Amino acid sequence: MLNMKNKTKKKLGNYLVIKENLENLKGTTNFLSFRIDSLENELKEFKNEFMKFKDQVLKTLDWLVGAFKKFDEEHTILTGQYSKVNEELVNHETRITTFEKKSSYK
């Protein structure tokens, strides 16, 4: 009989330890759920901020690409004009040289 009481006390003690461990586990589970929810919210905020940043960068790049394209077009036009002016300069130089030679013979 005494042995039976000791076994019952031992089982009751084990039950209490298990019950305490389950309560600790529930607390840990609640804490982990809270942390996961918190991290999910932070991730959503980061994603939103990143999307805004990406949009701003793309808008800036659109402007920059447009500016470079305009610069390239202006450069192309000026290059064509430079060739034309250079041809006229050579033409004028040839005419002046010819005129000077004719003047020196008179």
Buried (B, 14 or more C-beta within 10 A) or exposed (E): EEEEEEEEEEEEEEEEEEEEEEEEEEEEEEEEEEEEEEEEEEEEEEEEEEEEEEEEEEEEEEEEEEEEEEEEEEEEEEEEEEEEEEEEEEEEEEEEEEEEEEEEEE
